[in-house]
Amino acid sequence: MDSQKELIEILQKSLRMEEEGHKFYSENAKKIKNSLGKRMLERLAEDELTHIERIKDIYNKVTGESGMEIKVDEPHLMVFEKIFDRMKEQMKESVEELQEVGVDDREIIDIALQLESHGRFFYEEAAKKSDDRKIKEFYEALAEEEKSHYEVLQSTHKYLENPALFFGMGYH
């Protein structure tokens, strides 16, 4: 990146994107009818909060508000199968609940897919622009997390299209 000013602008934009993502996931977790879709959106909302905290931490270090060295955590990757299996186990008695799909459920997931795709692209570009190794690693980790979110949402979308496939035809 050419300057600290540009880095600060990218961090501010990153923060706004994650705040908007958190708001979208939180609001739509209340609207979505399918319980698996709801759980996925709630988990994504939690992940967005984690991203917000990590971005704020980097921002404070870059602007000098926090004098510590920049630390980059390993990406926290979501895996659809693990979440699906956990929910299936918890809801053994009510498989119908997992199969219930509302009118707007797929549309909500489609929008979420767009958000994650945009986020991944943005973070990949930010990583490419960065001259600082730690900042580059930070944005690469965020891009990986956005990629895993996208993959989970793709699986959720497929699930919403035909829940029976995930139960009766040996999903695993």
C-alpha positions as CSV (number, residue, x, y, z in Angstrom):
1,M,0.0,0.0,0.0
2,D,1.2,3.4,-0.8
3,S,0.6,5.0,2.6
4,Q,-0.7,4.6,6.1
5,K,-3.7,6.7,5.1
6,E,-4.7,4.1,2.5
7,L,-4.3,1.3,5.0
8,I,-6.5,3.1,7.5
9,E,-9.1,3.7,4.8
10,I,-9.1,0.0,3.9
11,L,-9.4,-1.0,7.6
12,Q,-12.3,1.4,8.0
13,K,-14.0,0.0,4.9
14,S,-13.4,-3.5,6.3
15,L,-15.0,-2.6,9.5
16,R,-18.1,-1.1,7.8
17,M,-18.4,-4.3,5.7
18,E,-18.2,-6.6,8.7
19,E,-20.7,-4.4,10.6
20,E,-23.1,-4.5,7.7
21,G,-22.6,-8.3,7.4
22,H,-23.3,-8.7,11.2
23,K,-26.5,-6.6,10.9
24,F,-27.7,-8.6,7.8
25,Y,-27.0,-12.0,9.4
26,S,-28.6,-11.0,12.7
27,E,-31.7,-9.6,11.2
28,N,-32.2,-12.4,8.7
29,A,-31.6,-15.2,11.3
30,K,-34.8,-13.9,12.9
31,K,-36.6,-14.1,9.5
32,I,-35.5,-17.3,8.0
33,K,-37.9,-20.2,8.6
34,N,-35.5,-23.2,8.2
35,S,-33.8,-24.1,11.4
36,L,-30.5,-25.0,9.7
37,G,-30.5,-21.8,7.8
38,K,-31.2,-19.9,11.0
39,R,-28.3,-21.6,12.8
40,M,-25.9,-20.8,9.9
41,L,-26.9,-17.2,9.9
42,E,-26.5,-17.0,13.7
43,R,-23.0,-18.5,13.4
44,L,-22.1,-16.1,10.6
45,A,-23.3,-13.1,12.7
46,E,-21.0,-14.4,15.5
47,D,-18.1,-14.7,13.1
48,E,-18.7,-11.1,11.8
49,L,-18.4,-9.9,15.4
50,T,-15.0,-11.7,15.7
51,H,-13.9,-10.1,12.5
52,I,-15.0,-6.7,13.8
53,E,-12.9,-7.1,16.9
54,R,-9.9,-8.3,15.0
55,I,-10.1,-5.4,12.5
56,K,-10.5,-2.9,15.4
57,D,-7.4,-4.4,17.0
58,I,-5.3,-4.0,13.9
59,Y,-6.7,-0.5,13.3
60,N,-5.7,0.5,16.9
61,K,-2.2,-0.8,16.4
62,V,-1.8,0.9,13.0
63,T,-3.0,4.2,14.3
64,G,-0.9,4.0,17.4
65,E,-3.8,3.7,19.8
66,S,-2.4,0.4,20.9
67,G,1.4,0.0,20.9
68,M,1.5,-3.8,20.7
69,E,2.8,-5.9,17.8
70,I,0.3,-7.0,15.2
71,K,-0.7,-10.6,15.8
72,V,-2.4,-12.6,13.1
73,D,-4.6,-15.6,14.2
74,E,-5.1,-18.7,12.1
75,P,-8.3,-18.5,10.0
76,H,-11.5,-19.9,11.8
77,L,-13.0,-22.0,9.0
78,M,-16.6,-23.1,9.1
79,V,-17.6,-26.6,7.9
80,F,-21.2,-27.3,6.8
81,E,-21.0,-31.0,7.6
82,K,-20.0,-30.4,11.2
83,I,-22.8,-27.9,11.8
84,F,-25.4,-30.1,10.0
85,D,-24.4,-33.2,11.9
86,R,-24.6,-31.4,15.2
87,M,-28.1,-30.0,14.4
88,K,-29.3,-33.4,13.1
89,E,-28.2,-35.0,16.4
90,Q,-29.9,-32.2,18.5
91,M,-33.1,-32.5,16.5
92,K,-33.5,-36.2,16.0
93,E,-37.1,-36.1,17.1
94,S,-38.1,-33.3,14.8
95,V,-36.6,-33.8,11.3
96,E,-39.6,-31.9,9.9
97,E,-38.1,-28.7,11.5
98,L,-34.9,-29.2,9.6
99,Q,-36.8,-29.7,6.3
100,E,-39.1,-26.7,6.7
101,V,-38.2,-24.0,4.2
102,G,-39.8,-20.5,4.0
103,V,-40.6,-18.5,0.9
104,D,-37.6,-16.1,1.3
105,D,-35.1,-18.5,2.8
106,R,-33.2,-19.2,-0.5
107,E,-33.2,-15.5,-1.3
108,I,-31.6,-14.7,2.0
109,I,-28.9,-17.2,1.4
110,D,-28.4,-15.9,-2.1
111,I,-27.7,-12.4,-0.7
112,A,-25.4,-13.9,2.0
113,L,-23.5,-15.6,-0.8
114,Q,-23.0,-12.3,-2.5
115,L,-21.8,-10.6,0.7
116,E,-19.2,-13.4,1.3
117,S,-18.0,-13.3,-2.3
118,H,-17.6,-9.6,-2.2
119,G,-15.8,-9.8,1.2
120,R,-13.4,-12.4,0.0
121,F,-12.5,-10.4,-3.2
122,F,-12.1,-7.3,-1.1
123,Y,-9.7,-9.0,1.4
124,E,-7.7,-10.7,-1.3
125,E,-7.2,-7.3,-3.0
126,A,-6.3,-5.7,0.3
127,A,-3.7,-8.5,0.9
128,K,-2.2,-7.9,-2.6
129,K,-1.8,-4.2,-2.0
130,S,-0.2,-4.5,1.4
131,D,3.6,-4.1,1.8
132,D,3.4,-5.1,5.5
133,R,3.8,-8.9,5.9
134,K,1.5,-9.0,9.0
135,I,-1.2,-6.9,7.4
136,K,-1.0,-9.1,4.3
137,E,-1.3,-12.3,6.4
138,F,-4.3,-10.7,8.3
139,Y,-6.2,-10.0,5.1
140,E,-5.3,-13.4,3.6
141,A,-6.7,-15.0,6.8
142,L,-9.9,-13.0,6.5
143,A,-10.2,-14.0,2.8
144,E,-9.9,-17.6,3.8
145,E,-12.6,-17.2,6.4
146,E,-14.9,-15.5,3.8
147,K,-14.2,-18.4,1.5
148,S,-15.3,-21.0,4.1
149,H,-18.4,-18.9,4.8
150,Y,-19.2,-18.9,1.1
151,E,-18.8,-22.7,0.9
152,V,-21.0,-23.2,3.9
153,L,-23.7,-21.0,2.4
154,Q,-23.5,-22.9,-0.9
155,S,-24.1,-26.1,1.0
156,T,-26.9,-24.5,2.9
157,H,-28.5,-23.3,-0.4
158,K,-28.3,-26.8,-1.9
159,Y,-29.8,-28.1,1.3
160,L,-32.7,-25.7,1.1
161,E,-33.3,-26.7,-2.5
162,N,-33.8,-30.3,-1.5
163,P,-33.5,-31.2,2.2
164,A,-34.5,-34.8,1.6
165,L,-31.2,-35.5,-0.1
166,F,-29.3,-34.7,3.1
167,F,-31.3,-37.2,5.1
168,G,-32.2,-40.1,2.9
169,M,-29.4,-40.4,0.3
170,G,-26.3,-40.7,2.4
171,Y,-25.2,-37.1,2.4
172,H,-21.8,-38.0,3.8
